[in-house]
Amino acid sequence: MNPPVRMCVRCCLITSDPVLVSEVHQSSGPGFNVYACPECAPHFPSVPDVFELLSPEGER
């Protein structure tokens, strides 16, 4: 199996160790994931957990 290879959204370098930094949702058609290299990933906020977003305020 080939390792995942993605382009970093911040520095545009190709990385074989991509980190998911964003999920783009679209109203028509499939969305897509946005990746960064390990060096640039800390510059992005963490991707929220969908279960945390759906939980009532009192349960956090």
Order of alpha helices (4+ residues) and beta strands (2+ residues): beta-beta-beta-beta-alpha
